[in-house]
Amino acid sequence: MSTRVLTTPRVRVLAAPGERHDEILTPAALDFVGRLTAAFGERRRDLLTERRRQAMRLADGAPLDFPLVTSAVRADDSWRVAPPAPGLTDRRVEITGPPDRRMTINALNSGARVWMADFEDATAPTWDNVIDGQLNLRDATERRIDFTAPGGKEYRLADHDRLATLVVRPRGWHLDEAHLECGGRPVPASLVDFGLYFFHCAQRQIDAGRGPYFYLPKLENRYEARLWNDIFVAAQEMLGIPRGTIRATVLIETITAAVEMEEILYELREHSSGLNAGRWDYLFSLIKTFGHRTDFLLPDRARVTMTAPFMRAYTELLVRTCHRRGAHAIGGMAAQVPGTDPAAREAALATVRLDKEREAEDGFDGSWVAHPGLVPVCRAAFDEVLGARPHQLDRTRDEVAVTAADLLSVRRTSGPPTPDGVRTNIAVALRYFDAWLRGQGAVALDGLMADAATAEIARVQIWQWLRHRVIDRESVLRLLDDEVAALGAAFPWAALDEVRGLFERTALADALPPFFTSDAYARHLAPGRGAHAG
């Protein structure tokens, strides 16, 4: 399709001016976002409609399998993705976190090879967070970022060339940015995050010897990947940047995307830099998709490890798919936050070490950590396998053969929840909701870094257990009372009514809402609502 439009609807800013926001929200930048919205907004809405239709078909019993219509793509051994771009050849350690000012500096200085600046799960999308995040990335790209903490500690970029390569994760297709309006509609949040960063930083990154790189979240099929590829082509053309300069890694975090891994790589092949295997979002997707079925009843999430048969099938398939096509395979998150207690710290590091050693031995080319203190552990695990090599794309894992039935073999891991698992899910969801409503998207809870994916799996597990009556509603409501009271005692400023209401709407309703973030954003963070102070 043509991406040219004769007229561009004006993008209106429905927010009060903030400090330095005019540096990001320039007329030219807003026009660029408006042109992308005019060209691709309708396709995005159509794809979201198809998501809902597919969810209904699967709920009604339609089978999920590798698409027959694309079997020729999977059978064709000749195609490959683009070669690794500058700064993305060696990705053995990647650190993730929100693009706030201190995290930006710490992540770039961390010793990780890549930093994923996360506008999605690790950012509560208040208007200030969104635009300040863009400012921080531009300042970092120009090497003029610093930060002084309230206690006086100063943070600055290290004066060396080993800063992490910056990769941006925009928000998913399902979210809107209600503070920007184009043609009478909110602008798709994904186009805001992508468009503003690309407009301001793409050429700066190229001049610095890198490029505009992205992580793409929550894709559900090849058509959504094709939409991103068309946006990349159009954006590069609009700004006069050579086609193929953009690189994107796709997070395979939905079950419907898991059966279309090769097709997703194929659609993005001139812009692809690999796939990533998550955990919480993938389990979240399984429950959303098949939560009505008793054979998909999952036990406590802590008991569903990456070595469970259906999770093993997923990661093995991902490595084989990536390496067959010349793409990097990136492993999942180590969410541990090393504490000050020596015994607890060593136990946390040992857990991370085992997990990263497994990934490296399985053929992954790198993996994620949430805390700078985990970078050396992850790096050591991959150094042991990779040595001086930048990756292990030569390990094509031809012996791996995974069927759709293998990906769906959840029954072998099923089991009832424990009382502690029920309480933990309620407590984690409430504590995260409180932080998110106050504008904090990454929160240390019980020694682990929690983000929106943590809250999603916690609340949908409660919903699934209630649906199948392995827990009773009265017990859940009693625990909810207890945990709301505990939250209020620990954090007197917590907006308890809003937090409880969000939990009841998204975990206790008869019909499961697809995302808590959509509900919470519309009710609390959209224009005229505002984040809670805290």
C-alpha positions, 0 to 999 in steps of 0.5 A: 500500500502507499504510505503517502498522504496528501494532507496530514491531520494536525496532532493536538497536544491535550496536556499542559506544557512541561519543562523542556517538553517543547524540545520533543513536541516540536511542530516537525516531530508532531507532524511526523507522528501525525503522518504515521498515524494517518497512514497506518492508524486504520490498519492498526485498528483493523488488526486489533479487531482481528485480535478480538475475533481470533480470541473468540474463535480460540475460546470457541474451540478453534485449533491453534497450529502453525499456519498452513497458508505460510508453510512455503515460508517455513519450508524455504531454506534460502531466506535470512534476516539482515546481518547484525547491525553496528552495536548488535553483533554481541548481545550476551548481556542486555539490561532493561528498565524505564527511561528515567534519568538515573536508570538511563545513566546506570544502564548505559554504564552497566557493562551490559552490551545492550540497554532496552529503554522500556516505555512499555511494561516498566513505565507507567505511561503518565504524560511526564514519564512519556515525554521526559523519557524521550528527553532522556534518550535524546540527551543520552544520545548526545552524551549530555545527560547527568543526574543528581539524586536528592541525597547529592549523589551524582550520575554521569555517563562514563567517558568510554566507548563501551556504553550499552547499545540503546534499544527502545521498546515502544508500547504495544498496539493495544494502547492509546496515547490520549494526550495526543489527538489526531483526526479526532482520535487518540494517537496509537501509543506505539507510534508516539513512542517510536515516532518521537524517538525515531524523529529526534534520535535516528540520525544522531544514532547513525552519526554515533556509529549505531542506529535506531533500534527497537524491541517490539512487544506483544505481537500476536501474528505475522500481520502485526509484524508486517505493519511494523515493517511497513511503518519502518519503511515509511519512516525511513523514507520520510526522514531520508534514512536508508531503508534497512537501517532500523533493526527490531527484535520481537518479543515472542510473548503470546501463544499465537505469535509462538506458532508464527515465529518464522513468519514474523522474522520473514515479514521483518527480515530486512529490519529484523535483529532477532526474537526474545523469549519471555516468561510472565507475558507468555504465561499471561497470554496462555491463560488469556487465550485458553483460561476457560479450559481445565487442561490449561489450569496452571499452578502457582506461577513460581512453580512454572519454570522455563524447564516445564515441558511446554516452556522448554518447547517454546524456547527450543523452537525460538533458538532453532527458528532464529539461528536457522534464519541468521537472527539472534535468540535472546533469553528471558529476564532475571528479575532478582534485585541483589540485596545487602544480606550476604546469604540472600544475595548469594542465593539470588545470584546462584539462581540467576547463574543457573538460569543463564547457564541453561540459556547459554548451553541451549544456544541463546546468544544473550539474555536479560537482567533487570539490575546492574548487579546481575550483569557480571553473572549473566556475562560470565555464563555466556562467556563460558559458552561463547568465549571470544565469539560474539554469538552462536548463530552457527548452532542451528539446533537442527535436532529440535522438532516442536509441534503445536501440541508440544507448545500447548502441553500445559497439562503436564505442568498443571496443578492446584494453587497453594494458599501462599500462591493465592495470597502472593498474587493478590499482594503483588498485584495490589502493590504494583497497581498502587505504584503504577497509579502513582507513576512508577512502572518498575518496582522492587517487590520481595527481592524481585523487580516487578513490572506490568507483566508481573501484575498481569500474570498475578491477576489473571491467575486469580481469575483462572483459579476462580473460574475453575473453582479451585479457590472460592470467592469468599476466601479471595475477598477475605485475602483482598481485605487483608492485603488492602489493609496491609498496603494502607498500613505500609503506604498511608498515601496509597489510593486504596479505593482505586487500587482495590477497584482496579483489582476487582474489575480486572481479576474478579470479573466474569469476563477477563479484561485483556490488559489491566493497563488499558482500564487503569490508563483510561480511568486514571492517567488519561487527560483530566485524570492525572497520576496520583501523587506519592 
